[in-house]
Amino acid sequence: MAAAITDTPVLMAAKSHIRNQRPVVIGVSTNDGLGMNAKNLGILLNSKYYYFIPFGQDNPIDKKNSLVAKLEYTIPTIEEALEGKQLQPMIVQY
């Protein structure tokens, strides 16, 4: 997504939303969010129309680079995104 590659229907739909200046809500779930993928997350965090469900490290001892969204914040994130705002705090303790 950060590299503007459209190799799946989901990415094509997200790019369509961005092209039409509509919000795209992202729920992170990755074992490499604080590793090599941190760069890609940083690009999206600094891009217009992308909004993140608050996320945190789910297991910092065993999976040091892992990030997971707190899905109970999905609806509040969508509501804020429709107003052009990022739900805060975006980085939460798991």
Stockholm file with secondary structure:
# STOCKHOLM 1.0

chainA/1-94         MAAAITDTPVLMAAKSHIRNQRPVVIGVSTNDGLGMNAKNLGILLNSKYYYFIPFGQDNPIDKKNSLVAKLEYTIPTIEEALEGKQLQPMIVQY
#=GR chainA/1-94 SS CTTCCCCSHHHHHHHHHHHTTCCEEECCEETTTTTTTHHHHHHHHTSTTEEECCEECSCTTTCTTCEEECGGGHHHHHHHHHTTCCCSCSBCCC
#=GC SS_cons        CTTCCCCSHHHHHHHHHHHTTCCEEECCEETTTTTTTHHHHHHHHTSTTEEECCEECSCTTTCTTCEEECGGGHHHHHHHHHTTCCCSCSBCCC
//
